[in-house]
Amino acid sequence: MNPLRSLILAAARSATTRRVVAGAPVSRDVVRRFVAGETVEEAVAATRRLVDAGLSVTLDHLGEDTSDAAQAAATADAYLRLLDALGPLTAGAEVSVKLSAVGQAVDEQLALEQAARICSAARDAGTTVTLDMEDHTTTDSTLRVLAELRGTYPWVGAVLQSYLRRTLDDVAALSGPGSRVRLCKGAYAEPEAVAFQSAAEVDKNYVRCVNALLAGEGLPLFATHDPRLVRIIGERAVAHGRAPGEYEHQMLYGIRPEEQLRLAADGHTVRVYVPYGAQWYGYLMRRLAERPANTAFFARALLSR
Ligand code: FAD
């Protein structure tokens, strides 16, 4: 892995760096590029703007590393408030949930119970839930929770990461009828034993998974901004006889917004992942790690104060 990327991802885990970065006034400006705001009202306003522009949305209430049951319940409550506040916007907006934010590290059963509360509220609101995927030590647990949830809520989706060596097998297991798989490259620092380290290998595995998902019976959700992969997805979809509505392109809030609109204008479903909330630190650091230019932007802003 790129040394700068490893360094930023290590800083993401340091409590001292977190205090310094989160406390710097400039952080607010940088955060605004990638995060829709801290409140439900700001999240709903951003969703409305995107939906009005012809895009679909998935919302993430930011938070991870929940360490007790009360915090896990509070995160689920925040999702319930969000789903309520979205009202008719749920026609174009669903939610994404990190199981670590609803207590996965405390107890898998706790995370399952809180995720089930969110799924129940999403069903009542007429929308869906997708489980984010975090570092590889949580993959088995997340897929177990997914299987439990799908027993009652068959439309619950999950993220798979093409940098993990296991992912083609997971795609095969999850490409049956009704499944929703969001395929991304992966954003965490992972060891060679479990993950491909070179961009070329990660991309090659991404394309293998694209083909397997398009050949499957579920709804593939292709989460990438990579222009080459976006082109290949389009070509492979045609080869597999999938019309534009039979798969989705997904991108992050604030990244390649013109491309999001271009794909939507071409008739594709484009879903924008919209994070909001006060706990933006871990999310921001992963976005900085993905692109050295973002780090330079951040450093320049800090130094110019
Ligand atoms: P890259 O090769 O990283 O980027 C391709 C191009 O996209 C770059 O050249 C640049 O133009 C643009 N770009 C990409 N990232 C940035 C950035 N941060 N800032 C500015 N420009 C950028 N990862 C997980 O591990 N778990 C998840 O649950 C998860 N969920 C995701 C959900 C969605 C909808 C998306 C889009 C991504 C998600 N990710 C998740 C992140 C993903 O794993 C990648 O880290 C991220 O998408 C960057 O990879 P890329 O495919 O866009 O390709």
Residues whose N, C-alpha, C, O or C-beta is under 5 A from the ligand:
A	BS01	FAD	D132 M133 V159 C184 K185 G186 A187 Y188 A223 T224 H225 D226 Q250 M251 L252 I255 Y273 R287 E290 R291 N294
